[in-house]
Amino acid sequence: MAPPLLSPLSTLLLSWVFLSVQSQSSTSAITTILLPRSNNRFSVTDYGAIGDGNHYDTQSIQAAIDDCSVAGGGLVRFPGGNYLTATIYLRSRVVLEIEKGATILGGTSLSDYPRESRKWYVVLAENATDVGITGGGVIDGQGLEFIERVDPRKNVMVSWNSTGDCYGDECRPRLVGFIDCRNVKVWDVRLTDPAYWCLHIVRCQNTSIHDVSIYGDFNTPNNDGIDIEDSNNTFITRCNIDTGDDAICPKTSTAPLFNLTVTDSWIRTKSCAIKIGSASWFNFEGLTFDNITIVDSHRGLGFQIRDGGNVIGITFSNIKISTRYYDPSWWGRAEPIYVTSCPRDLNSKVGSISDLLFVNVSAVSENGIFLSGCKGGLLSNLKFINVNLTYRRWTTFMDGLIDYRPGCRGLVNHSIAGIVMEHIKGLEIENMNMRWSDGHTRQWNNPLDFMPSTVNDISLLNFHSGL
């Protein structure tokens, strides 16, 4: 990615474009946000940063950021070098300019991070306005240093759960986080090797992410690409994401999520390329995904609604998908499209999914589409228009399983089909071609698998299936 021209700074900060919405009405408009003009530039080397990758530069980096913010904002510049650091805090009106040839290296010791696990990030902005990261350089979480044991199925990772501040096996630092921020922009930067989630957007308003390259070790669990949580008006475009776990993952934990648009991006993952959920306590509304290429992934487009939130009005258009089996320790069974709503456990509420549109979608896959609502949480008003599905086997992993994880019914033995459906009211298919491309798939060349007692109001127009 070629770095943008960053001088003068007014060119950098004058005009950020976001997809803006009146959140309650879900009507969108393009809004231009004007940020403060500034010519302030602060180099971390002027504050004593060494950049040799061995000595911690945390104090020098933080001093440059703080002075930049106090001066009214501007750029904090990282010249070529490797800057080892504990958590650094991004302030309002500050943009980190990590130049090409420069890398921010996250520390790998517990002492490098705050006491509260929710603040375990290499770079963290909290309650900040008009903030960003750019420059053509790299932020590296050194995630391989957190591998406790290499396992050919899935690496076993270090967990800092001994702190008592978090539990289970997911107690590791994330890479970059924006929490309760407004007007966030991340562009022309490489985010690599996170120990846990890579880019985390939490309760933010107006976020633009473009021309970002994300890489995570393909055998490392929980190294999600971009997690958008409880945030509104988020625009993602021209991103390449190659990682072990979910690539783009909207979640709702404390508030609804409105207005997410993702376009013109490339994804490879051993988990789900685009996954809504599984954290889903509040609603998702007004999400659009267009011109996305998904390759060699365990699951393509996924919905895991488990906590009582509702999904309304989601569009996928111009999507190319290739999905395959990986070890079943990873969630997913090579489904190109996976739409599920079921309670996570006996204490969970039932959520619903409605008004989904899939248009101009093509997929080559080792398994079929899975559409599953539940009693009290039906899938409704699903539309598939201009969809081409090619089914063939090329790995040796076991098939014949439906994957309801997390929660629900877990892994269940079930014959596979072109589309498996249950608990649906309202399904329209127009111009769908389903093809089995070799003899190995003859054992599962059933195009549609459903029970009439749980699936109602189906419309098929120009539906074709054959070898």
N, C-alpha and C positions, 0 to 999 in steps of 0.2 A: 504494500500500500504506500503510495507516495504521500509524504506529509504535506498538509496544506500550508499555504503561505501565511505566516503568522505575524507579519509586520506590515503596517503598524497593528497594534493590539485591537484598535477599533474595528479592523476588518474581522478579527477573530470573534469579538464579543457583540457586534452590533445587532446581528439578526440570527436568532435561533427560531426554527419553525417547528411547531408541534401540532399534532392532531389534538384539537381542543374540543371539549364537549361540555354541554350543560348536563351534568351527571344525572340528574333525575329524569331528564327527557330523552337522553341518549341520542340527541341530534348533534352531529359533528360539524365543525367548521375549522378552517385553517386559521390559526392565530399566530401573529408574529410577536415575539417577546423581545423588547429592547432592553439590553443590559447596559450597565454603566460603561462609559468610555474611560479608558485608562491607558497610559503609557508606562505604567510601573512594571519593571522587570527585576526579579530577585533571583540570583543564581545561588544554588545551595553551596557551591564551592566557595563563594565569598563569605559564607558563614562557617567555613571550616570543614565541610564534607570532603572526605578523601576519595571515596569511590573505588576502593581497591577490592571490595567484596569480602574483606576479612574483618575490618574494624567497623563498629556500629556508627552510622552517621545520623542516628535518630535525632539527637539534640540540634544538630546543624539544620537538618531538614525542617524540623518543627519551628525553629526560630525564623527561618525564611518565610514559612507559611504564615506565621503569626504577624510578622512585620508587614507582609504584603496585605493582609486583611486590614490591619490597623491603618495602613496608608490609603485605604479606599479600594483596594483590590488590584489585580493584575495577574501577571504570569510568574510562577515559580519554576525556574529553569533547572533541568538536570542535564548538564553536558555529558558527553560520552564517559562511561564508567559503570561500575557495579556498586550500587549503594545498598549496603546491608542495613536493615532497620527493624526495630520493634514497631508496634502500631504507631502510625502517624495520623494526625487529625486534620482533615481538610476544612478550612474555614470559609465563611461567606465571601463571595466575590473573588475567589481565588481559583485559578486554573493551573493544574500541574502540567508543565510542558516537559515531557520525558523525551529527549531528543533521540533520533535514530542513533543507535550505538550505546544508548544508556539503558540500564536495567535497575529497577528497584527490586531488591531481594528481600523477601519476608523472612524474619527470624524463625527458627525451628524449635525454640525452647518455650516452655510455659511462661517463664519469666518475661518473655518478650511481649506478652499480651496483658490486657487489663484483668482485674479480678473477676469481673462479670463476664460470663461466657458469651452473652449476647453482643458484646463489643469485641469479640475476637476477630479482628480483621487486620490485614496488613495496612490498608488505607481505609479510613473511616471518616465520613462526613455525617454529622448529626445536627439536626435543626439548622441547616445551612441553606442559604439562598444564592442563586447564581454561581454555581460551582461546576467544575469540569476537569477532565483529564484528556490529554492529547499529546501529540508530538512525534509519533512514529516509533517510539521506544517500547519497552517491555516492563510489565510488572510480573514477577515470578514468585510463586508461593513455595517453591522448593518441595512440592508435594511428595516426591519420591523419598524424601527423608522421613516421611511419616509412615512408610510401609514397615509394618512389624514382621510380616512374613509374606514372601512372594508365593502366590498360589495360582496355578495355571487357569483355574476357573474364575477366581476373584480374589484380589489381594486382601490380606488381613491388615487392617490399619491400626495405628496407635490411637488410643482413646485416653483423653485427659479427664475421664469421669471420676478419678480419685479426688478431684477438687470438690465434688459434691454440688457444684453449680450446674452440672448437666449430667445426663444419665445415658446409659447404653453405649453403643459403639460409634456414635457420630459426634464425639466431643473433640473437634479439631477446628483450627482457625479457618475462616473464609478468607478470600483474597481482597475484594473491594466491596464496600458497603456504603449505601446512601440511605439514611434513616430519617424520616420526617423532614425531607428536604423539598425545596421548590426550585424549579428551573435548573435541571441537571442535564449536562451534556458530556457524553463519553464518545470520543471518535479518534480514528487514526491512531490506534494503540493496540498492542498485542498483550493479552492476558493469558498467562501460561502456568501450568503445573500447580493448580490450587490443591491444598490438602483437603479441602471440603468445597463448599459452593464457591463459584468463581466471582460472579457479579450479582449482587443482591440489592434490589430496589425495594425499599420498605416504606409504605405510607408516604410516598412521594407524589407531588403534583408537577406535571409537565417535565417529562424526561425524554431526551433524544439520544439514541445510541446508533451510531452508524460507522461503517468502515472499520469495524472492530474484528480482530481475529482472536478466537479463544481456543486454547488447546489444553486438554487434560488427559492424563494417562488413561489409555483405553481399558485397562484392567483394574482401575481404582474405583471403588464405589463412592457414591455421594458427591462426586465432583461436578455437580450441575454446571451448565453453561451460564444461563441468565435466569434468575428467579425474580419474578415480579410479584410482590406481595402487597395486597391492600393498597395499590397505587392506581392513580387515574391519569389519563392523558399521556400514554407512553407510546413512543414511535421508535421502531427498530428497523433498520434497513442496511443492506449490503454487508451482512456479517457472515463470517465463516466460523462454524462451531464444530469442533472435533473432540469428543470427550467420552468418558466411560458412562456417565449417568445422564439424566434427562438434560436436553439441550436448552429448550426454552420452556419455562414452567411458571405460568400464572398460578397464584395461590391466594386464598382469602382466609386469614386467621383472626383479624380484629375488625375488619370493615369490608364493604363490597369493593369489587374491582370493576372499573368502567374504562372503556375506550383504550384498548390496546390494538395497535396496528403493527404487523410484521410483514416486511416485503423483501424480495430480491436477495434471499439468503440461501446458504448451503449448509447442510447439517449431516454429520455422521455420529452415531452414538450406539453404545451397547445396551441402551435402555430405550426411552421414548424420545423421539425427536421434538415433538410439541405436545406437552401434557398439561391439561387443565386439571388442577388438583395435585396430590390427593387432599391437601389441606383445603377444606371447602366449607367453612362455617358460615360464610356469607355469599352473596350473589356475585355472579360474573355476567356482565352485560356489555354488548357492543364490541366484540373482538373480531378482528379481520386479519386473515393470513393470505398473502398473495405472492405468487411466483417464488415458491420455495422448492428447493431440490433436497431430497432426503435419500442418502445412500447407505447401504450395508448396515442398517439399523435394526434393532430388535423389535421396535414398534414405531409406526409412523406418526399418525395423528391420534392422540389419546385423551380420553376423559375418565378421570377417577374421582367421582363425586361421592364422598363418604361421610360427610359431617352435617348434612342438612341444608347446605346452600343450594341455590337454584342457578341454572345456566340458561340464559335467554339470548337468542340472536347472535349466533356465531357463524362466520362465513369463511370457508376455505376455497380458494380459487387458484387455478393454474399451478397445481401441485404435482410434482413428480416424485415417486416413492419407490425405493427398493428396500424390502425387509427380509430378514433371514433369521433362522434360529441361532441362539447362543445358549450357553449353559443355563439350565432352568433356575440356578441361584439368582439370576438377574430377572426382574419382572419383565414379562413380555413373552409372547409366543409367535413372533414374526407377523403379527397382524398389521396390515397397512393402515387400517382404520379401526379404532377400538373405542366404543362409547359405552360407559357403564355408570350406573347409579345404584348403590346399595349401601346400607348402613355399615360403618366401620366395625361396630360391635353392638352389643345389646343395649348400650346406653346412648347410641348415636341416633340422631334424627334422620329422616329420609329426605333426600333432596330430589329435584326433578331437572330434566334436561329437555329443552324445547326450542324449536325454530332454528335448526341447524341446516346450513346449505353447503353442499359439496359440489362444486362445479368445475369442470375441466380438470379432472384428476386422473392420473395414470399411475399404475402400480405394477411392479413385478415382485412376487412374494411367494414365500414358502407356506403361507397360511392364508386363510380368508378373513373377511371383515367380521367383527364381533360387535353386535348391538344388543345391550342388555340393560333393561330397566329393572324395576322390582315392584312388588305389591306396594301401592301407595306412592311410588316414585316412577311413574311410567316415562318412557321416552316418547315425545310427541312432536309431530310436525317436522319430520326429517325429510330432506330432499336431496337426491343425488341426480345430477344432470351432467351428461357427457362424461361418463366414467369408463375407463378402460382398465380391465384387470387381467393380468397374466399370472397364472399359478404354475409353479414348477419347483421341484426339490433339487437342492444342490449341496446341502450339508447332510451330515449323518446323525444329527441330534434327533431325539425321539419326538414324534408328533402325537396327536390324539389327546391333547390336554387343552382345557380352557383355564385361563388364568384370571381369577377374580381378585388377586392380591392388589392392595393390602386389605386385610380383613375379609369380610363377606364369607365366601365359601373356599377361599384358597385356590389350590390347583385341583381340578376336577377332570376325571376321565370323560371324554366325549368325542364322538366322531366329528371330523372336521368337514367344512363345507365352504362354498364360495361366500355365503353370508349366513352366519348363525344369528338368530333373532329370538328375543324373549321380552315380554312385558313392554309392548310398543302399541301406541295408538296414533296412527297417522304416519305412513311412509310412502313417499312418491319416488319412483325411479323412472327416469326418462333418458333414453339413449345410453344404455349400459351394455358393454361387451365384456363377457367373461370367458376366458380361454385357458384351457389346460394344455401346456406346451409339450409335454413328453409323457411316456408310458408310466413313469414312476408315480404320477398323480392320478392314475385311473382309479386307485382305491378310494379316492375322496373327490370324485368328480360330481358330487351332488351340489347343484348351484345354490339352493335355498333350503335352510333347515329351521323350521319353526313349528310351534304348536298353535293351531288356530285359537285355542282357548286363551292364549296370552298375547296374541298379535292380531290387531284389528285395523281396518281401513288401509289396506295396501293398494297402491296403484302402480301398475307396470306398463310402460309405454316404450316400445322399441327395446325390449330386453332380449339380449342374445347370449346364449351359452353353448360352448362346444369345444371339441378337442382340436 
